[in-house]
Amino acid sequence: MTPGLDAIRDCLDGSLPGVMATCAPDGTPNVAYLSQVEYIDPRHLALSFQFFNKTRQNILANPQARLLLMHPQSAVMYRLTLRYLRTESAGPLFERMRAKLAGIASHTGMSGVFQLKGSDVYRVEAIEPVPGPPVPSPPLRRNLLEATRATALRLADAVDLDGALEAVLTGLRQDFDIHHAMVLLLDGSGQKLFTVASCGYGESGVGSEIAMGDGVIGVAARERTPIRIAHMTAEYAYGRAVREAAAQGGLADRLETAIPLPGLPESRSQLAVPIVGGGRLSGVLYVESPRDLRFGYDDEDALVTLGSQLGMAICALRADTTAEPLPVEPALPPPDGAPVVIRHHPGTDSVFVGEDYLIKGVAGAILWTLLRDHADHGRTMFANRELRLDPRIRLPELSDNLEARLILLTRRLAERDACIRIEKAGRGRLRLCVRRPLQLVEMPNERGG
């Protein structure tokens, strides 16, 4: 039985180049190697357009081609009959292929040569297996459908955003055998993503930010499409390079409040999938590996499914705004020890504990509000609902941003071993725990207002 394109997707992953045959109007044949073949659906694929060469000229004059592909493990070959339909030079397909091509170019030392001009879309009219001697079957892979099911069941048991994030990261480690991952959520401006959870790194990077359109993560968010790279690439690298570029650009003063993005020193495989639910982008799920070719099309399918489930869980948790009534304030022992100075910079809502930077933005505004109410009224118990409506926090329109920022704030306080803690105190409630006397200092507004 002749396979469909979806059955031979591993042949399209770029580890072995495809060979394309075209014909000029006068009948002269031409054969060329391809940098990239991209699966679209069972009947369509896209080929990278990088040069206006003989292949390109032939296709524009005679929109038919033959493509020879080889399976990277079994060495089985397939001959595809194609018909050219159109070229895309922007959008999700183009961005996916541009990111992958950057990985291929970096891997082969051709970063200055491989520049994608467009994604040529073809209809697959026939697929023929090429006769050859039998070859051993490829090794069995982890059952990704079973892994998706197990992680989905964990996610279904989550009762809050914190639990949903932990369910996803646990599933990635235990069910998918993926040990380096992070979840980034969209901030209220819709222009940046911030890390709210991660696993596998020496530093969690909770609170680190990345702009929409920046690298694999930012492109996946902007285009709402999965971005998968099979080889190390400098163009889509993160971490230290970002900080070095900022310092060289005269932005060193801003690094005082920059939390480094977590990441592997040498990330050789990357996959970023958008977290979407109810038609709304919530963030990006990102995984990486020090191995080349770690993530294939099946991994991409599984994590896109997982990202959609996380997106729907966020929607459901956002809709459930019920909360238990606040109990009577518990009698707690007074803080002990030397006072700790807490500085708040209202222009950016940056908060410093002593001389150490802690947090900024919405999370900083939340913390300062809690600390002011604690200092002025002795409060330790708070409801999410009241914080969401508190004008001092200036919460953006995306109301689910509050729960995400509370998780971020809670984890940053714990990681920095600060004298302040935030604990869950029931559904939709939190408790502020202060272990040392605090001296709250409001700094002058750097923005002049």
C-alpha positions as CSV (number, residue, x, y, z in Angstrom):
1,M,0.0,0.0,0.0
2,T,1.4,3.4,-1.0
3,P,2.0,5.6,2.1
4,G,0.6,9.1,2.6
5,L,2.9,12.0,3.3
6,D,1.9,11.9,7.0
7,A,3.4,8.3,7.2
8,I,6.8,9.4,6.0
9,R,7.2,12.7,7.9
10,D,10.6,11.5,9.4
11,C,12.0,11.8,5.9
12,L,11.3,15.5,5.9
13,D,13.3,16.4,9.0
14,G,16.4,17.6,7.2
15,S,19.0,15.2,8.6
16,L,19.3,13.8,5.0
17,P,18.8,16.3,2.1
18,G,16.2,15.7,-0.5
19,V,17.0,15.6,-4.2
20,M,14.7,17.6,-6.5
21,A,14.4,17.1,-10.3
22,T,12.8,19.8,-12.5
23,C,12.6,20.3,-16.2
24,A,13.1,23.5,-18.4
25,P,10.5,24.3,-21.1
26,D,12.8,22.9,-23.8
27,G,13.0,19.6,-21.9
28,T,16.4,20.0,-20.3
29,P,16.4,18.3,-16.9
30,N,18.0,19.7,-13.7
31,V,18.7,18.0,-10.4
32,A,19.6,19.8,-7.2
33,Y,19.9,19.1,-3.4
34,L,17.4,20.8,-1.1
35,S,18.1,22.4,2.2
36,Q,14.7,21.9,3.7
37,V,11.4,20.1,3.2
38,E,8.5,21.1,5.5
39,Y,5.4,19.0,6.2
40,I,2.1,21.0,6.0
41,D,-0.6,18.3,5.8
42,P,-1.0,14.8,4.2
43,R,-1.3,16.3,0.7
44,H,1.0,19.4,0.9
45,L,4.6,20.2,1.7
46,A,6.8,23.3,1.4
47,L,10.4,23.6,0.0
48,S,12.8,26.3,0.9
49,F,13.4,29.0,-1.7
50,Q,16.8,30.5,-1.1
51,F,18.3,31.2,-4.5
52,F,17.0,32.2,-7.9
53,N,18.8,29.3,-9.5
54,K,17.9,26.9,-12.3
55,T,15.5,24.9,-10.1
56,R,13.6,28.1,-9.4
57,Q,13.5,29.2,-13.0
58,N,12.3,25.7,-14.1
59,I,9.5,25.6,-11.5
60,L,8.1,29.1,-12.5
61,A,8.1,28.0,-16.1
62,N,7.0,24.4,-15.6
63,P,5.3,23.8,-12.1
64,Q,6.0,20.1,-11.9
65,A,8.8,18.3,-10.0
66,R,10.0,15.0,-8.6
67,L,11.4,14.8,-5.1
68,L,13.5,11.9,-3.8
69,L,13.5,11.5,0.1
70,M,15.3,9.0,2.3
71,H,14.2,7.8,5.8
72,P,17.1,8.8,8.2
73,Q,17.0,5.5,10.1
74,S,15.8,2.8,7.7
75,A,17.3,4.3,4.5
76,V,14.0,3.5,2.7
77,M,13.6,5.9,-0.3
78,Y,10.5,7.5,-1.6
79,R,9.9,9.3,-4.9
80,L,7.3,12.1,-4.8
81,T,5.5,13.8,-7.7
82,L,4.8,17.5,-6.9
83,R,3.0,20.4,-8.4
84,Y,4.0,24.0,-7.4
85,L,1.1,26.1,-6.0
86,R,2.5,29.3,-4.5
87,T,5.3,31.0,-2.5
88,E,4.8,32.4,1.0
89,S,7.2,35.0,2.3
90,A,5.6,35.8,5.6
91,G,3.4,34.1,8.3
92,P,3.7,31.0,10.4
93,L,4.9,28.6,7.7
94,F,7.6,31.0,6.6
95,E,8.8,31.6,10.1
96,R,8.9,27.9,11.0
97,M,11.0,27.2,7.9
98,R,13.3,30.3,8.5
99,A,14.0,29.1,12.1
100,K,14.7,25.6,11.0
101,L,16.9,26.8,8.2
102,A,18.9,28.9,10.7
103,G,19.6,25.7,12.6
104,I,20.7,23.8,9.5
105,A,22.9,26.7,8.4
106,S,24.5,27.0,11.8
107,H,25.1,23.3,12.0
108,T,26.8,23.2,8.7
109,G,28.8,26.5,9.0
110,M,26.7,28.2,6.3
111,S,24.9,30.9,8.4
112,G,26.0,33.6,5.9
113,V,24.7,31.7,2.9
114,F,21.4,30.0,3.9
115,Q,18.9,32.9,3.9
116,L,15.2,31.9,3.3
117,K,13.5,34.1,0.6
118,G,10.3,32.2,0.6
119,S,8.4,28.9,1.3
120,D,7.3,27.2,-1.9
121,V,4.1,25.3,-1.4
122,Y,3.5,22.1,-3.4
123,R,0.7,19.6,-3.7
124,V,1.8,16.0,-3.4
125,E,0.2,14.1,-6.3
126,A,1.9,10.7,-5.8
127,I,4.3,8.9,-3.5
128,E,6.1,5.8,-4.7
129,P,8.4,3.7,-2.6
130,V,11.7,3.1,-4.4
131,P,12.5,-0.6,-4.7
132,G,15.6,-1.7,-2.7
133,P,16.9,-4.4,-0.4
134,P,15.1,-4.9,2.9
135,V,16.5,-3.0,5.8
136,P,16.3,-3.4,9.6
137,S,13.3,-1.7,11.2
138,P,14.1,1.5,13.1
139,P,14.3,1.2,16.9
140,L,11.1,1.6,18.8
141,R,10.5,5.0,20.3
142,R,8.7,6.1,23.4
143,N,4.9,5.9,23.0
144,L,4.1,9.7,22.8
145,L,0.3,9.1,22.7
146,E,0.5,7.3,26.1
147,A,2.7,10.1,27.4
148,T,0.2,12.7,26.3
149,R,-2.6,10.8,27.9
150,A,-0.7,10.5,31.3
151,T,0.2,14.2,31.3
152,A,-3.4,15.2,30.3
153,L,-4.8,13.2,33.3
154,R,-2.4,15.0,35.6
155,L,-3.5,18.3,34.1
156,A,-7.1,17.4,34.6
157,D,-6.6,17.1,38.3
158,A,-5.1,20.6,38.7
159,V,-7.3,23.0,40.7
160,D,-5.2,26.1,40.2
161,L,-2.6,27.6,37.8
162,D,0.3,26.5,40.0
163,G,-1.0,22.9,39.9
164,A,-1.5,23.0,36.2
165,L,2.1,24.2,35.6
166,E,3.5,21.5,37.9
167,A,1.4,18.9,36.2
168,V,2.9,19.8,32.8
169,L,6.5,19.9,33.9
170,T,6.1,16.6,35.8
171,G,4.6,15.0,32.8
172,L,7.5,16.2,30.6
173,R,10.0,14.7,32.9
174,Q,8.3,11.4,33.8
175,D,6.2,10.6,30.7
176,F,8.1,12.3,27.8
177,D,11.7,11.9,29.1
178,I,12.2,15.7,28.5
179,H,14.3,17.2,31.3
180,H,14.9,20.8,30.2
181,A,11.7,22.9,29.8
182,M,10.1,26.2,30.7
183,V,6.7,27.8,30.6
184,L,6.4,31.4,29.7
185,L,3.1,33.4,29.9
186,L,2.1,36.5,28.1
187,D,2.2,39.7,30.1
188,G,-0.6,42.3,30.3
189,S,0.9,44.4,27.5
190,G,0.9,41.5,25.0
191,Q,4.5,42.5,24.0
192,K,6.5,40.3,26.4
193,L,6.5,36.8,27.8
194,F,7.8,36.0,31.3
195,T,9.1,32.7,32.7
196,V,6.7,31.4,35.4
197,A,8.0,27.8,35.7
198,S,10.9,25.7,34.6
199,C,12.7,22.4,35.2
200,G,16.2,21.0,34.6
201,Y,18.3,24.2,35.1
202,G,20.6,25.3,37.8
203,E,18.7,28.6,38.1
204,S,15.0,28.5,37.4
205,G,14.9,31.9,35.7
206,V,11.5,32.6,37.1
207,G,10.7,36.2,36.2
208,S,13.0,36.4,33.2
209,E,11.4,38.0,30.1
210,I,11.6,37.8,26.4
211,A,10.0,40.0,23.7
212,M,7.4,38.8,21.2
213,G,9.2,37.8,18.0
214,D,12.6,37.2,19.8
215,G,14.1,33.8,19.0
216,V,12.3,30.5,19.0
217,I,10.0,31.4,21.9
218,G,9.1,34.8,20.7
219,V,8.4,33.7,17.1
220,A,6.3,30.8,18.3
221,A,4.2,33.3,20.3
222,R,4.0,36.0,17.7
223,E,3.0,33.5,14.9
224,R,1.0,31.1,17.2
225,T,2.9,28.2,15.5
226,P,5.3,25.6,16.7
227,I,8.9,26.3,16.0
228,R,11.3,23.3,16.0
229,I,15.0,23.3,15.4
230,A,17.0,20.1,15.2
231,H,20.6,21.6,15.4
232,M,22.4,24.2,17.4
233,T,21.9,27.7,16.0
234,A,23.5,31.0,17.0
235,E,20.6,33.1,15.5
236,Y,18.0,31.7,17.9
237,A,20.3,31.4,21.0
238,Y,19.4,32.9,24.4
239,G,20.9,33.6,27.8
240,R,24.4,35.0,28.1
241,A,24.5,36.3,24.5
242,V,21.4,38.5,25.2
243,R,23.0,40.0,28.2
244,E,26.3,40.6,26.4
245,A,24.6,42.3,23.6
246,A,22.7,44.5,26.0
247,A,25.8,45.5,27.8
248,Q,27.7,46.3,24.5
249,G,24.7,48.4,23.5
250,G,25.0,50.7,26.5
251,L,22.2,49.0,28.4
252,A,24.3,47.7,31.3
253,D,22.3,49.9,33.7
254,R,19.1,48.0,32.9
255,L,20.8,44.6,33.7
256,E,20.5,45.4,37.4
257,T,16.9,44.3,37.3
258,A,17.3,41.6,34.5
259,I,16.7,38.0,35.5
260,P,18.7,35.7,33.1
261,L,16.6,33.4,31.0
262,P,17.4,29.8,31.9
263,G,18.8,27.6,29.2
264,L,21.4,25.0,28.2
265,P,24.9,26.2,27.4
266,E,24.7,24.3,24.1
267,S,21.1,23.7,23.1
268,R,21.2,21.4,20.1
269,S,17.5,20.8,19.7
270,Q,14.7,23.2,20.5
271,L,10.9,23.1,20.4
272,A,8.6,25.9,21.3
273,V,4.8,25.6,21.0
274,P,2.1,28.2,21.7
275,I,-0.2,27.8,24.7
276,V,-3.6,28.7,23.2
277,G,-7.1,28.2,24.6
278,G,-10.4,29.8,23.8
279,G,-8.8,31.5,20.8
280,R,-6.5,33.4,23.1
281,L,-2.7,33.2,23.4
282,S,-1.6,32.6,27.0
283,G,2.1,31.8,26.5
284,V,4.7,29.3,25.2
285,L,5.8,25.9,26.3
286,Y,9.5,25.5,25.4
287,V,11.7,22.4,25.6
288,E,15.3,21.8,24.6
289,S,18.0,19.1,24.6
290,P,21.8,18.9,24.3
291,R,21.3,16.2,21.6
292,D,20.9,16.9,17.8
293,L,17.5,15.7,16.3
294,R,16.0,15.1,19.8
295,F,12.5,16.3,18.8
296,G,10.7,15.1,15.7
297,Y,7.3,15.7,14.2
298,D,5.7,13.3,16.6
299,D,7.1,15.2,19.6
300,E,5.9,18.4,18.0
301,D,2.3,17.0,17.6
302,A,2.3,15.7,21.2
303,L,3.5,19.0,22.7
304,V,1.2,21.1,20.5
305,T,-1.7,19.0,22.0
306,L,-0.3,19.5,25.5
307,G,0.0,23.2,24.9
308,S,-3.6,23.4,23.8
309,Q,-4.7,21.5,26.9
310,L,-2.8,23.8,29.1
311,G,-4.3,26.7,27.3
312,M,-7.8,25.4,27.9
313,A,-7.0,24.7,31.6
314,I,-5.9,28.3,32.0
315,C,-9.2,29.5,30.4
316,A,-11.2,27.3,32.8
317,L,-9.2,28.4,35.9
318,R,-9.6,32.0,34.8
319,A,-13.3,31.6,34.6
320,D,-13.5,30.1,38.1
321,T,-13.1,33.1,40.4
322,T,-14.8,31.6,43.4
323,A,-13.0,32.0,46.7
324,E,-13.5,31.0,50.3
325,P,-14.2,33.9,52.7
326,L,-11.2,35.3,54.5
327,P,-10.9,33.9,58.0
328,V,-10.0,35.9,61.1
329,E,-6.4,37.1,61.0
330,P,-4.3,34.5,62.9
331,A,-2.2,35.5,65.9
332,L,1.4,35.2,64.7
333,P,4.6,35.8,66.7
334,P,6.1,39.2,65.9
335,P,9.0,39.3,63.4
336,D,12.4,38.9,65.0
337,G,15.9,40.2,64.2
338,A,17.4,43.2,62.7
339,P,15.1,45.3,60.4
340,V,15.4,44.6,56.6
341,V,15.1,47.6,54.2
342,I,12.6,47.0,51.4
343,R,12.9,49.6,48.6
344,H,10.2,50.2,46.0
345,H,10.8,52.2,42.8
346,P,7.4,53.3,41.6
347,G,8.4,54.0,38.0
348,T,9.0,50.4,37.3
349,D,7.5,48.8,40.5
350,S,10.9,47.3,41.1
351,V,11.4,45.9,44.6
352,F,14.8,45.4,46.4
353,V,15.3,43.4,49.6
354,G,18.3,45.1,51.1
355,E,20.6,45.6,48.2
356,D,19.3,42.6,46.2
357,Y,16.9,43.0,43.3
358,L,13.8,40.8,43.7
359,I,11.1,41.6,41.2
360,K,9.5,44.4,39.1
361,G,6.3,45.2,37.2
362,V,3.0,43.8,38.2
363,A,4.5,41.3,40.6
364,G,6.5,44.1,42.3
365,A,3.3,46.2,42.6
366,I,1.5,43.2,44.2
367,L,4.3,42.7,46.8
368,W,4.4,46.4,47.7
369,T,0.6,46.4,48.2
370,L,0.8,43.4,50.5
371,L,3.7,44.9,52.5
372,R,2.0,48.3,52.8
373,D,-1.2,46.7,54.1
374,H,0.8,44.6,56.5
375,A,2.7,47.6,57.8
376,D,-0.3,49.9,58.0
377,H,-3.0,47.5,59.2
378,G,-1.2,44.4,60.4
379,R,-2.8,42.2,57.7
380,T,-1.5,38.8,56.7
381,M,-4.5,37.3,54.9
382,F,-5.5,38.4,51.4
383,A,-8.0,37.3,48.7
384,N,-7.1,37.1,45.0
385,R,-10.3,38.9,44.1
386,E,-9.5,42.0,46.2
387,L,-6.0,42.2,44.7
388,R,-7.5,41.9,41.2
389,L,-9.6,45.0,41.9
390,D,-7.0,47.0,43.9
391,P,-6.2,50.2,41.9
392,R,-2.7,50.3,43.5
393,I,-1.7,47.3,41.5
394,R,-2.8,48.7,38.1
395,L,-3.5,45.1,36.9
396,P,-3.6,44.9,33.1
397,E,-6.8,43.9,31.3
398,L,-5.8,40.3,31.2
399,S,-7.2,39.3,34.7
400,D,-5.5,35.9,34.7
401,N,-2.2,37.8,34.8
402,L,-2.8,38.1,38.6
403,E,-2.5,34.3,39.3
404,A,0.5,34.0,37.1
405,R,2.3,36.9,38.8
406,L,1.4,35.5,42.2
407,I,3.1,32.3,41.2
408,L,6.1,34.2,39.9
409,L,6.3,36.3,43.1
410,T,6.0,33.3,45.4
411,R,8.7,31.4,43.6
412,R,11.1,34.4,43.5
413,L,10.7,35.0,47.2
414,A,11.4,31.3,47.9
415,E,14.4,31.2,45.6
416,R,16.0,34.3,47.0
417,D,15.5,33.0,50.5
418,A,14.0,36.3,51.5
419,C,12.6,37.1,54.9
420,I,9.1,37.3,53.3
421,R,7.0,34.3,52.1
422,I,3.7,34.0,50.4
423,E,1.7,30.8,51.1
424,K,-1.6,29.4,49.9
425,A,-4.4,29.8,52.5
426,G,-7.3,28.2,50.7
427,R,-9.1,28.6,47.4
428,G,-8.4,32.1,46.0
429,R,-6.6,33.2,49.2
430,L,-3.0,33.8,50.3
431,R,-1.1,34.4,53.5
432,L,1.8,36.9,53.9
433,C,4.5,35.6,56.2
434,V,7.1,38.1,57.5
435,R,10.0,36.7,59.5
436,R,12.0,39.9,60.1
437,P,11.0,43.5,60.9
438,L,10.6,45.5,57.7
439,Q,11.5,49.1,56.9
440,L,9.6,50.1,53.8
441,V,11.2,52.9,51.7
442,E,9.4,54.5,48.8
443,M,12.0,55.8,46.4
444,P,11.5,58.9,44.2
445,N,9.6,58.3,41.0
446,E,12.3,58.0,38.3
447,R,9.7,58.8,35.6
448,G,9.0,62.2,37.2
449,G,5.4,61.3,38.2
